[in-house]
Amino acid sequence: MGRIIEGYWDCAYCGTKHILGRNRNCPNCGKPRGEDAVFAHDAPSEENLVEKPEEVSKEADWHCEFCDSLNPASAKFCESCGSPRSDKTYFQMKEEHQKKQEAAQAIASPPPPAAPAKSRLPLLLLIAAAIALIFFLTRPAKADLTVQGMEWARSVTVEEQKTLQESGWNVPSGARVYDEKREVQTYTQVLDHYETREREVEEEYIDHYEDVVVGYEDLGNGYFEEITESQPVYETRYYTETYEEPIYVTVPVYGTKYYYEIDRWVFEREENSAGSAGESPYWPELNLEDNEREGDRTEQYTLTAVDGKDKVYTYTCSGQAEWEKFHVGDTFNATLSGNRIVQIQQ
């Protein structure tokens, strides 16, 4: 059983505060506590802790329905008006009184009308304006341009067949093995033995239990009883324990490594040719040796053009056929992006 704390109540008639729970009547105006009485308590102290809790009733006061006063549970008749005892307790009276106050407050203060929903139109307009600005700044522009220069470039790689010496754990197709050896291919960890070790270990354990106050029960008669729970109190203890630690060693893993010769085509050189307008593109002449072959061919055709303000733009043609449609001095309409020609209107 928890300790008993004496609470207090306030007089609704004269406004006297903090009247001890033992007092049924206000010491200032003499009025008995009635339906407006609400019991409260301070933190436990020497002043409000009851020395003999067994003498305090655990039953709530009962409410007189004739004079609205509260009476101790032991009274069979109202101590204010003499009416016989009713079944309504302090808690029932308190619940009814609270409902009456809430109903009266709802009538006196109806809920405010709901605020109209904020229009999202300004935000949508702002987003639309931002999108329009971005589109305006990044949109492709169109302009009339004049061809100022035309360039072409072609290149051919030449590969040479060489006999290379290589090694590996596998033999590729076409290779000629001239040696093989047992060599370390990788390493692995292998359990060798166990060794006994010691380590310090800490452990939490329950040392004892303590009653902890977790709340207060209103007895409905000017007193409160502590609600306690038995909670464990932990302590830490340390001890040394032994354990077996596995010890690993690094062991090489052997494999057969092959040494071989293999014929491969490798890059030897690049032959280039280039020119400008008025010169027909041609591939560079290749003088191949017996152990050489032609590799990849690449070609690029570009032109430069200027607008009326002499701003220079570049354009890479799709191929020779498109490039040959232009001549220096030709004027054409193009879609631009930055310093680049995106599309040409033929």
Summary of the structure (lengths in Angstrom):
residues: 346
radius of gyration: 50.5
end to end distance: 100.5
largest distance: 134.4
contacts: 827
relative contact order: 0.18
helix: 13%
strand: 51%
